[in-house]
Amino acid sequence: MKKAWTRFLHWLKTAGWHADLGKEAAMAKLIEFYVPATFQPPKTRWTPAELRGKVIGFHPVSRKSA
């Protein structure tokens, strides 16, 4: 069983993954993207506390037949 484990660890290292015996291996890919220096996140408006959880009623749109 130890031989199979050693082969598996060797395969991980040659595939670009790093693992230590007895430690849990975490595998993830990092996605990089470009953010311009002049980027500004959009301004968001928070809902006032008294309006949170309030039910908003929507009326059905009535269509007139032609």
Backbone as JSON Lines, residues from 0, in Angstrom:
{"i":0,"aa":"M","n":[0.82,-1.19,0.0],"ca":[0.0,0.0,0.0],"c":[0.87,1.26,0.0]}
{"i":1,"aa":"K","n":[1.99,1.21,0.73],"ca":[2.87,2.36,0.79],"c":[3.47,2.67,-0.58]}
{"i":2,"aa":"K","n":[3.73,1.62,-1.37],"ca":[4.3,1.81,-2.71],"c":[3.32,2.57,-3.61]}
{"i":3,"aa":"A","n":[2.04,2.19,-3.51],"ca":[1.02,2.88,-4.31],"c":[0.9,4.35,-3.88]}
{"i":4,"aa":"W","n":[0.99,4.6,-2.57],"ca":[0.9,5.96,-2.05],"c":[2.1,6.78,-2.54]}
{"i":5,"aa":"T","n":[3.28,6.18,-2.56],"ca":[4.47,6.86,-3.03],"c":[4.36,7.18,-4.52]}
{"i":6,"aa":"R","n":[3.82,6.24,-5.3],"ca":[3.61,6.5,-6.73],"c":[2.61,7.64,-6.94]}
{"i":7,"aa":"F","n":[1.56,7.66,-6.11],"ca":[0.56,8.72,-6.22],"c":[1.17,10.09,-5.9]}
{"i":8,"aa":"L","n":[1.98,10.16,-4.84],"ca":[2.63,11.42,-4.49],"c":[3.6,11.86,-5.59]}
{"i":9,"aa":"H","n":[4.3,10.91,-6.16],"ca":[5.2,11.25,-7.28],"c":[4.41,11.79,-8.46]}
{"i":10,"aa":"W","n":[3.27,11.18,-8.73],"ca":[2.43,11.66,-9.83],"c":[1.93,13.07,-9.54]}
{"i":11,"aa":"L","n":[1.54,13.35,-8.29],"ca":[1.09,14.69,-7.94],"c":[2.19,15.72,-8.17]}
{"i":12,"aa":"K","n":[3.4,15.4,-7.75],"ca":[4.49,16.35,-7.9],"c":[4.84,16.59,-9.36]}
{"i":13,"aa":"T","n":[4.81,15.55,-10.17],"ca":[5.13,15.73,-11.59],"c":[3.99,16.41,-12.33]}
{"i":14,"aa":"A","n":[2.77,16.34,-11.8],"ca":[1.64,17.0,-12.44],"c":[1.53,18.47,-12.01]}
{"i":15,"aa":"G","n":[2.41,18.9,-11.11],"ca":[2.38,20.29,-10.69],"c":[1.7,20.5,-9.34]}
{"i":16,"aa":"W","n":[1.24,19.44,-8.71],"ca":[0.61,19.55,-7.4],"c":[1.63,19.17,-6.35]}
{"i":17,"aa":"H","n":[1.53,19.79,-5.19],"ca":[2.45,19.49,-4.11],"c":[1.66,18.93,-2.94]}
{"i":18,"aa":"A","n":[2.13,17.82,-2.4],"ca":[1.48,17.2,-1.25],"c":[2.55,16.62,-0.35]}
{"i":19,"aa":"D","n":[2.31,16.67,0.93],"ca":[3.21,16.07,1.91],"c":[2.52,14.88,2.52]}
{"i":20,"aa":"L","n":[3.3,13.87,2.84],"ca":[2.76,12.67,3.46],"c":[2.14,13.03,4.81]}
{"i":21,"aa":"G","n":[0.9,12.65,5.03],"ca":[0.25,12.92,6.29],"c":[-0.46,14.26,6.35]}
{"i":22,"aa":"K","n":[-0.34,15.08,5.33],"ca":[-1.02,16.37,5.31],"c":[-2.09,16.35,4.23]}
{"i":23,"aa":"E","n":[-3.13,17.14,4.45],"ca":[-4.21,17.23,3.47],"c":[-3.79,18.16,2.34]}
{"i":24,"aa":"A","n":[-3.99,17.73,1.11],"ca":[-3.6,18.53,-0.04],"c":[-4.78,19.39,-0.5]}
{"i":25,"aa":"A","n":[-4.52,20.65,-0.73],"ca":[-5.55,21.55,-1.25],"c":[-5.16,21.89,-2.68]}
{"i":26,"aa":"M","n":[-6.08,21.69,-3.6],"ca":[-5.8,21.96,-5.0],"c":[-6.75,23.04,-5.5]}
{"i":27,"aa":"A","n":[-6.2,24.1,-6.07],"ca":[-7.02,25.19,-6.59],"c":[-6.27,25.88,-7.71]}
{"i":28,"aa":"K","n":[-7.01,26.52,-8.59],"ca":[-6.39,27.31,-9.64],"c":[-6.69,28.77,-9.36]}
{"i":29,"aa":"L","n":[-5.71,29.6,-9.57],"ca":[-5.86,31.03,-9.36],"c":[-6.24,31.68,-10.68]}
{"i":30,"aa":"I","n":[-7.32,32.43,-10.68],"ca":[-7.76,33.13,-11.89],"c":[-7.34,34.59,-11.74]}
{"i":31,"aa":"E","n":[-6.48,35.04,-12.61],"ca":[-6.01,36.42,-12.58],"c":[-6.74,37.23,-13.64]}
{"i":32,"aa":"F","n":[-7.07,38.47,-13.32],"ca":[-7.67,39.35,-14.29],"c":[-7.19,40.77,-14.05]}
{"i":33,"aa":"Y","n":[-7.27,41.59,-15.07],"ca":[-6.75,42.94,-15.03],"c":[-7.79,43.9,-14.49]}
{"i":34,"aa":"V","n":[-7.4,44.73,-13.53],"ca":[-8.26,45.79,-13.01],"c":[-7.52,47.1,-13.24]}
{"i":35,"aa":"P","n":[-8.11,48.0,-14.04],"ca":[-7.43,49.28,-14.31],"c":[-7.22,50.08,-13.02]}
{"i":36,"aa":"A","n":[-6.18,50.89,-12.99],"ca":[-5.89,51.71,-11.81],"c":[-6.98,52.75,-11.58]}
{"i":37,"aa":"T","n":[-7.7,53.13,-12.62],"ca":[-8.75,54.15,-12.49],"c":[-10.11,53.55,-12.19]}
{"i":38,"aa":"F","n":[-10.19,52.25,-11.93],"ca":[-11.47,51.59,-11.68],"c":[-12.06,52.07,-10.36]}
{"i":39,"aa":"Q","n":[-13.35,52.42,-10.39],"ca":[-14.08,52.79,-9.18],"c":[-15.33,51.93,-9.12]}
{"i":40,"aa":"P","n":[-15.55,51.24,-8.01],"ca":[-16.75,50.42,-7.9],"c":[-18.0,51.3,-7.92]}
{"i":41,"aa":"P","n":[-19.11,50.78,-8.43],"ca":[-20.33,51.59,-8.5],"c":[-20.82,51.96,-7.11]}
{"i":42,"aa":"K","n":[-21.39,53.15,-7.01],"ca":[-21.94,53.61,-5.74],"c":[-23.26,52.89,-5.5]}
{"i":43,"aa":"T","n":[-23.39,52.27,-4.35],"ca":[-24.63,51.55,-4.03],"c":[-25.39,52.31,-2.96]}
{"i":44,"aa":"R","n":[-26.67,52.27,-3.05],"ca":[-27.52,52.91,-2.06],"c":[-28.16,51.84,-1.2]}
{"i":45,"aa":"W","n":[-27.98,51.94,0.09],"ca":[-28.55,50.98,1.02],"c":[-29.99,51.34,1.3]}
{"i":46,"aa":"T","n":[-30.81,50.33,1.48],"ca":[-32.21,50.54,1.82],"c":[-32.29,50.96,3.29]}
{"i":47,"aa":"P","n":[-33.05,52.01,3.59],"ca":[-33.19,52.42,4.99],"c":[-33.78,51.29,5.84]}
{"i":48,"aa":"A","n":[-33.44,51.29,7.12],"ca":[-33.86,50.21,8.03],"c":[-35.38,50.07,8.09]}
{"i":49,"aa":"E","n":[-36.12,51.2,8.03],"ca":[-37.58,51.12,8.13],"c":[-38.24,50.51,6.9]}
{"i":50,"aa":"L","n":[-37.54,50.47,5.78],"ca":[-38.11,49.89,4.56],"c":[-37.69,48.44,4.34]}
{"i":51,"aa":"R","n":[-36.73,47.95,5.1],"ca":[-36.26,46.58,4.93],"c":[-37.35,45.6,5.35]}
{"i":52,"aa":"G","n":[-37.6,44.61,4.53],"ca":[-38.59,43.58,4.85],"c":[-40.01,43.99,4.49]}
{"i":53,"aa":"K","n":[-40.19,45.19,3.96],"ca":[-41.52,45.65,3.58],"c":[-41.94,44.98,2.28]}
{"i":54,"aa":"V","n":[-43.2,44.54,2.21],"ca":[-43.72,43.88,1.02],"c":[-44.13,44.95,0.01]}
{"i":55,"aa":"I","n":[-43.64,44.81,-1.2],"ca":[-43.96,45.76,-2.26],"c":[-45.01,45.11,-3.15]}
{"i":56,"aa":"G","n":[-46.14,45.78,-3.32],"ca":[-47.21,45.25,-4.16],"c":[-47.04,45.67,-5.61]}
{"i":57,"aa":"F","n":[-47.15,44.72,-6.52],"ca":[-47.07,45.01,-7.95],"c":[-48.42,44.73,-8.57]}
{"i":58,"aa":"H","n":[-48.89,45.65,-9.37],"ca":[-50.18,45.48,-10.03],"c":[-49.96,44.85,-11.4]}
{"i":59,"aa":"P","n":[-50.81,43.91,-11.8],"ca":[-50.65,43.31,-13.12],"c":[-50.88,44.35,-14.22]}
{"i":60,"aa":"V","n":[-50.11,44.23,-15.28],"ca":[-50.24,45.14,-16.4],"c":[-51.47,44.74,-17.2]}
{"i":61,"aa":"S","n":[-52.38,45.69,-17.41],"ca":[-53.56,45.36,-18.19],"c":[-53.31,45.73,-19.65]}
{"i":62,"aa":"R","n":[-53.65,44.81,-20.52],"ca":[-53.45,45.04,-21.97],"c":[-54.8,45.26,-22.62]}
{"i":63,"aa":"K","n":[-54.82,46.2,-23.48],"ca":[-56.05,46.46,-24.23],"c":[-55.99,45.67,-25.52]}
{"i":64,"aa":"S","n":[-57.09,45.01,-25.82],"ca":[-57.13,44.24,-27.06],"c":[-57.29,45.19,-28.23]}
{"i":65,"aa":"A","n":[-56.75,44.8,-29.37],"ca":[-56.79,45.65,-30.55],"c":[-58.09,45.65,-31.26]}
